[in-house]
Amino acid sequence: MSQLHCYVPDEVAALFRQKAKHAHLSVSKYLAKLIKNELSSQWPEGYFELFGSWEGEPLERPDQGIYEKREELE
């Protein structure tokens, strides 16, 4: 497993330690979790193949009623 080193201001480190403690994780595990989440923010496999695959009743938007008329911005 690789090790990464970085430098942050003391106040950032203190806040980070608090967040890790609140998550019941070590600082190292908390940082690894954040990095993994950041790097895996891609669409799940097969996500776009789901479009148009709804098999239930047609979705209908209910009547939106009459909207109030507002003054225009100048």
N, C-alpha and C positions, 0 to 999 in steps of 0.2 A: 504494500500500500504506500502511496506517495505521501510525502509531507510537503505542506506549503507554509511559507512564512510571510507575514505581512506586518506592517506597522500602522497603528491607529493612535489617535490622541487618547490620553488617559481617560477623559470623560466618556469617550465612545466605548472604550474597553469596559469601563464600569457598567455602563448601560447594557452592554452585550452580556456581561456576566450575570446581571440581574435577569435578563430575558432567558438565558440558558437555565438558570436556577428555577425560574417560574415554569419552564417546560420540563423540569426534572431530567435534564440532560447535562452532560459535561459540556464545557465550552467547545471542545473539539467536535463532539458529536452534533452539537447544535449548529456549528458552522458548516459541517459536512452536510447536514440536512438542508440548510439554506442554499448552499451551492447546488446540491442535487435538484432542488425544486426550481431554482433559477435556470438551470441548464436543460431541464426536461419539460419546459413549457411549450411543447409542441402538441399538435393535434394527435389524438390517439389513432392507432392503426385502424383503417377502415372507416374513420369518422365521416368523410365526405360521401361515402357510398350509401349512407343512411338517408340522405336527402331524397324526398319523394317516396319514401318507403312506408309512410303512414297508412295503416290498413283499417283504421276506425272510420267512424262517420265523418263526413266533411266538416272541417272547422268553419264556423261562421262567426263573423264579428257582429256583436249586438249593435242595435241602433245607438248612435252616440248622442242623440238629442240635439238641442239647439245650443250653440255656443254663445256666450255673452259677447257683446261687442265692446271692445276696449278702445280707449283713446289712443291715437297714434303717437309714437315718440317723435319728438322734434329734433 
